[in-house]
Each structure stands twice: as C-alpha cells, then as structure tokens.
Amino acid sequence: MAQIEIFARTEVGCVRGRNEDRFLVVNLGNGDRSLQPRSRIHPLGPQGTLLAVCDGMGGAAGGDVASQLAADAFAETVRPHSPFGSLEEVQEALLEGTRRANTSILDHANRDATLRGMGTTVTAALLHGPELALVHVGDSRAYLRRGRSLHQLTTDHSVVGQMVAAGRISAEEARNLENRNVLLQALGVMSTIGPELVTTTLRAGDILLLCSDGLNTPLPDEAILDTLLRYEDPMRCCRALTEAACAAGGPDNVTVVVARFTGDGLEIPRGREPVNLNRRQVTIG
C-alpha cells in the first residue's frame, strides 16, 4: 500500500521574540493531528491527508492568532469533505478552507481592535491517492524533491517573487534585494483574495516540503536540497533543516513539514522525469 511518512517542526529562530508560525498535519481518515510515532505514517488513499504551514504577521497585532485561526479553519473545514471522489473535490475543499480562514481572521480582527492588522500566509497540501493539490497565499513555499532535483511548486506572492516569476530577475538576485519579503497578499488582510491552486502527480520516493520563509530566506535552495538528500527520515530531516536555518542566523521563525511517499501504488519515476504542474489563480471574495 502507498503511504506517507510525515513529520513537522517549528522553531522561534534567533531574532524573533515569539513564534508566529503554525503547522498542520491531519489524517483526514480519523482526524488525528498528532505527531506521535504511531501517527506519522498515513495511508495514501481517498480519505486524504492535510498538511499546511502558516506564517503569521502583525507582531503585537496578533500574527500568532492569525496563523492559528487559519490552521484551525482548514482542519475544521476540509475534514467533512473526506473521503474525496475526485481531484476536483479536493481543490474545492482547499478553496473552502481558504475562504473560511480568511473570513475567520477578518471577523476576529473586527471584534478586537488590538488584533487589527493581523494576517497570515498559508501553503496547504491535500493528498488524494497519487494526486497532490496545493492552495497558496503569501510567501511560504512548497517544494518537491524528485531524485536529486528540487522543484519549487508555489509562486511567492511578494513584489520580488513576482519579478522572479516574470523573469525580470533570477532567484539568486532576489535573495539580495531589500524588501524582498513585502507581501502582495495574505489571509485576513482583504475580503477578496487570489489564491494559487497547483496540482501534480506524485511518484514513489518523492519528498514534499512545506516551509515558512524562515527556512528559504537564510538557506539557498541548494542547501535545502542537500539536507533533503542527506536525511531520508522526515523527523531527522525536519530537525536538520530548522537547525541549519538557525545556524545561518535564524532571522525569522522557521517551520517545516516533510512528507515522504513510499510503498506500492505509486509509479516509479522514469529516468529524470520532470515534475509536471497544473497551476491557476482563482478569486475568492
């Protein structure tokens, strides 16, 4: 049987006073959100597995509140849709989770003036058999390691990220620009948002990484790939990634979710098979 080995880890980093990141790992078959040893392996079937990373913003205005609200909204909204009959149902569940998360943050901020200005990124993955669907708002990221190559699945919703996507600058040049983390959109900031939906088909041995920008800001993709290649076990890999980010200065909270796909039922990559993506932007409001 095809299965997923999962772990997640979050660290405050070396500069921030508190951790405003949140991660989410949910076995939608039984609702289990723990990372105890017995809960780290999920079957890759129609019930689905939900993974997410949320990077809160707002500081004293409640970035940690926003990221927790988003994580909870996804967990509560997506699970009733399980089991899924199609990839289209998976994507609709992710969009409903995004809508609910955005509304929840806006409503809390309207009720409490001290929370106005809070918001959060979200990168959420929903696994349905061999199909992976992602919904993404902000500049947290999803990567897929296939063989010895690392592929960024999401587009950064930032000024600099859009410059990279348009081919105006390289990813390496973007790392050295000031204000590279200025976001164009996030959950809880506007009533209308434009999340990115991405789908792809998984292969045996693929490794999915979700992370806040506290990982990819201090570490180049080459260092991330090197760590993913060195540690096959998701728990050891998560520890190595967060420790490497802290060793590189830890300028922000750093959060990672690592999922490794194994077992019968997944096709083996054919040589250096590329990661084929279907990508579209939708409007929620």
Buried (B, 14 or more C-beta within 10 A) or exposed (E): EBBBBBBBBBBBBBEBEEBBBBBBBBBBBEEBEEBEEEBBBBBBBBBBBBBBBBBBBBBEBBBBBBBBBBBBBBBBBBBEBBEBEEBEBBBBBBBBBBBBBBBBBBEBBEEEEEBBBBBBBBBBBBBBBBBBBBBBBBBBBBBBBBEEEBBBBBBBBBBBBEBBEEEEBEBEEBBEBEEBBEBBBBBBBEEEBBBBBBBBBBBBBBBBBBBBBBBBBBBBBEBBBBBBBEBEBBBBBBBBBBBBBBEBEBBBBBBBBBBBBBBEBBEEBEEEEEBEBEBEEEEBE
